[in-house]
Structures are given as C-alpha cells and as structure tokens.
C-alpha cells in the first residue's frame, strides 16, 4: 500500500487514545506470550497519565495518523531506547512501524549527533520485526516482573564531522 500517513508528536490530550491503541494491540498480539503478572505490569506502564508524564520528561512519542485516527505510535526514552512501538493490527505490514522508527531516529540523531546505537527490549513476537528493521540481538531473553523481552540494538552510521 502506498498511502501516505501523517507522522507527528503526541499532543497533550491524546494520551487516552494512544493508551487505547497500545492496549488493543497488546491484548491481540503480545498478551498471549506473557504471564498474568507480565500483562498487569505492562498495562500499568502504559496508563494515559504515565504516557503524558513521560512525554513531558525524558521521553517523546511519535504518532502515525490516518484520517485523524491514531494507527501507530512509538515512544523513545533518552533519545536512544525504543520503549514502545505499536501499530494497529489492521495496518500492520504496511511499513508504518518502520516509518515511525525512522521519524524517531531522525529526532534522536538531531538531539544526539554522536549517537551510535538505539536499543529496544523486544517482546517475543516482535523480534523478527525488529530484525527486519536492522536490529540485532544483544542478549538473551529475560523476564522482569513477568514481562518477557530480548534486548536488541540498531547500530547507526555516524556521519564524519
């Protein structure tokens, strides 16, 4: 599909809709791979007030918009770690996740010109997706508070000065 979507930062007041997107995609694709404890921990992490609070501190959120509907999002911490990346199931496979990541990386590179890598803690079912976007495994699967993840990194090309 060659449709153009709008990519932009999350605005205050949109955190509930972002939460709803994340929760819906999580329940469909990720929750089956997590324990009950892991599901509760994840849902606690994505609460709307926490999304907003983090976005006002050392995180930023980029949204993918289609006709005013939020269809994807990514949250990045400290300009070097992808903490969330979710695309509505109806829109997966159209390059939206990659475009969200590309937009986020542009911001990261502007804020940290010497940035050499971006990390992510990939859920079990997203490892292949991240590998297809150039990430490599940087450790073994871990479980923290029931949340399963595998650390991965994307090495960036640093432009010579």
C-alpha positions as a printed NumPy array, in Angstrom:
array([[  0.   ,   0.   ,   0.   ],
       [  1.414,   3.4  ,  -0.968],
       [ -0.793,   5.526,   1.216],
       [  0.813,   8.481,   2.965],
       [  0.166,   8.72 ,   6.662],
       [  0.861,  11.706,   8.883],
       [  3.616,  11.302,  11.47 ],
       [  3.778,  13.798,  14.332],
       [  4.472,  14.159,  18.047],
       [  1.759,  13.22 ,  20.533],
       [ -0.048,  16.254,  21.92 ],
       [ -1.337,  16.566,  25.493],
       [ -4.911,  15.284,  25.488],
       [ -4.16 ,  12.397,  23.098],
       [ -2.718,  10.058,  25.723],
       [ -6.012,   8.185,  26.283],
       [ -6.377,   7.374,  22.583],
       [ -2.727,   6.307,  22.465],
       [ -3.3  ,   4.076,  25.502],
       [ -6.354,   2.516,  23.811],
       [ -4.327,   1.703,  20.681],
       [ -1.472,   0.17 ,  22.679],
       [ -3.817,  -1.843,  24.916],
       [ -5.762,  -3.184,  21.92 ],
       [ -2.634,  -4.278,  20.026],
       [ -1.049,  -5.653,  23.206],
       [ -4.103,  -7.803,  24.004],
       [ -4.235,  -9.194,  20.476],
       [ -0.579,  -9.856,  19.754],
       [  1.559,  -9.772,  22.907],
       [ -0.536, -10.716,  25.948],
       [ -0.766, -14.378,  24.844],
       [  3.047, -14.582,  25.304],
       [  3.013, -13.032,  28.8  ],
       [  2.049, -14.3  ,  32.232],
       [ -0.797, -12.614,  34.105],
       [  1.816, -10.729,  36.131],
       [  3.502,  -9.546,  32.911],
       [  0.203,  -8.367,  31.442],
       [ -0.64 ,  -6.406,  34.582],
       [  2.832,  -4.853,  34.69 ],
       [  2.626,  -3.8  ,  31.05 ],
       [ -0.869,  -2.3  ,  31.387],
       [  0.331,  -0.396,  34.457],
       [  3.234,   1.03 ,  32.385],
       [  1.034,   2.334,  29.548],
       [ -1.574,   4.198,  31.619],
       [ -2.549,   7.502,  29.935],
       [ -1.289,   9.717,  32.774],
       [  2.08 ,   7.927,  32.669],
       [  2.365,   8.274,  28.885],
       [  1.77 ,  12.017,  29.256],
       [  4.114,  12.382,  32.244],
       [  6.937,  10.562,  30.462],
       [  6.425,  12.615,  27.282],
       [  6.97 ,  15.767,  29.337],
       [ 10.216,  14.409,  30.823],
       [ 12.905,  12.422,  29.001],
       [ 10.644,  10.562,  26.542],
       [  8.947,  11.529,  23.312],
       [  6.059,   9.921,  21.436],
       [  5.55 ,   9.939,  17.672],
       [  2.138,   9.033,  16.251],
       [  1.044,   7.685,  12.868],
       [ -2.286,   9.218,  11.867],
       [ -4.761,   8.128,   9.191],
       [ -7.753,  10.439,   8.717],
       [ -7.41 ,  11.714,  12.299],
       [ -7.289,   8.149,  13.705],
       [ -4.17 ,   7.115,  15.622],
       [ -2.994,   3.925,  13.908],
       [  0.532,   3.642,  15.296],
       [  2.886,   5.033,  17.897],
       [  6.414,   4.85 ,  19.199],
       [  7.836,   6.089,  22.48 ],
       [ 11.574,   6.73 ,  22.854],
       [ 13.486,   7.271,  26.108],
       [ 16.622,   9.402,  26.385],
       [ 16.897,   9.633,  22.588],
       [ 18.435,   6.147,  22.496],
       [ 15.91 ,   3.483,  23.568],
       [ 12.616,   2.475,  21.935],
       [ 10.308,   1.76 ,  24.857],
       [  7.086,   1.226,  22.852],
       [  6.275,   0.593,  19.178],
       [  2.723,  -0.384,  18.27 ],
       [  0.725,  -0.418,  15.035],
       [ -2.984,  -1.197,  14.772],
       [ -3.38 ,  -4.783,  13.531],
       [ -5.423,  -3.621,  10.519],
       [ -2.453,  -1.542,   9.359],
       [  0.445,  -3.883,  10.136],
       [  2.651,  -4.909,   7.236],
       [  2.38 ,  -1.511,   5.513],
       [  5.69 ,  -0.048,   6.732],
       [  4.147,   2.139,   9.439],
       [  6.323,   0.711,  12.22 ],
       [  9.459,   1.295,  10.146],
       [  8.358,   4.835,   9.302],
       [  7.648,   5.567,  12.981],
       [ 11.094,   4.275,  13.864],
       [ 12.689,   6.335,  11.067],
       [ 10.969,   9.517,  12.308],
       [ 12.067,   8.784,  15.869],
       [ 15.659,   8.12 ,  14.791],
       [ 15.783,  11.469,  12.969],
       [ 14.856,  13.195,  16.238],
       [ 17.383,  11.122,  18.173],
       [ 20.18 ,  11.989,  15.737],
       [ 19.363,  15.706,  15.957],
       [ 19.348,  15.636,  19.762],
       [ 22.407,  13.351,  19.998],
       [ 24.538,  13.742,  16.839],
       [ 27.139,  11.244,  18.092],
       [ 24.511,   8.548,  18.776],
       [ 25.908,   5.157,  17.755],
       [ 23.033,   2.815,  18.573],
       [ 19.398,   2.626,  19.568],
       [ 18.222,  -0.174,  21.83 ],
       [ 14.904,  -1.931,  22.353],
       [ 13.634,  -4.666,  24.636],
       [ 11.684,  -6.725,  22.102],
       [  8.69 ,  -8.827,  23.074],
       [  8.879, -12.468,  21.916],
       [  6.683, -11.942,  18.866],
       [  8.409,  -8.726,  17.727],
       [ 11.996,  -9.989,  17.471],
       [ 11.703, -10.848,  13.771],
       [ 10.053,  -7.486,  13.056],
       [ 12.928,  -5.625,  14.7  ],
       [ 15.479,  -7.829,  12.917],
       [ 13.832,  -6.907,   9.61 ],
       [ 14.381,  -3.245,  10.554],
       [ 18.094,  -3.858,  11.169],
       [ 18.203,  -4.564,  14.917],
       [ 20.462,  -7.323,  16.193],
       [ 20.165,  -9.424,  19.333],
       [ 22.322,  -8.056,  22.15 ],
       [ 21.431, -10.565,  24.841],
       [ 19.203, -13.458,  25.774],
       [ 15.512, -13.406,  26.655],
       [ 14.844, -12.022,  30.111],
       [ 11.794, -11.775,  32.335],
       [ 11.24 ,  -8.839,  34.681],
       [  8.025,  -8.627,  36.705],
       [  6.526, -11.139,  34.285],
       [  7.404,  -9.079,  31.198],
       [  9.327, -11.161,  28.631],
       [ 11.813,  -9.353,  26.409],
       [ 15.017,  -9.79 ,  24.47 ],
       [ 17.472,  -6.878,  24.309],
       [ 18.335,  -5.73 ,  20.789],
       [ 20.327,  -2.86 ,  19.27 ],
       [ 20.371,  -0.998,  15.985],
       [ 23.815,   0.298,  15.105],
       [ 23.692,   3.716,  13.448],
       [ 26.096,   5.123,  10.941],
       [ 27.728,   8.217,  12.42 ],
       [ 28.391,  10.899,   9.82 ],
       [ 32.011,  12.055,   9.78 ],
       [ 32.437,  15.636,  11.019]])
